[in-house]
Amino acid sequence: MDTIFSVIKMAYLSICQENLPIFGIAKTRALVDFATTEKDVSRGISRMPLVLARIYEEDIKFDSVAKNRAPVYKTSPSVV
């Protein structure tokens, strides 16, 4: 299961050039609670989980700061 999940994250990264956002939700919640329907979209409603539920430890993208430095691995978004 971990291998499949890793392949999906790498494929998403290679296509979108961004990390696949992974969210942690309570076990008492169902997927339907986070599924945005076409009717929701027409009303401007998104059922994505809150940013607070994002698991940044799942991110795999890394950036090099400079050629002579070691790469900097990102586990959270850049803070400006």
ABEGO torsion letter per residue (X at the ends): XAAAAAAAAAAAAAAAGBBBBBBBBBAABBAAAABBBAAAAAAGBBABBBAAABBAAABABBBBABAABBBBBBABBBBX
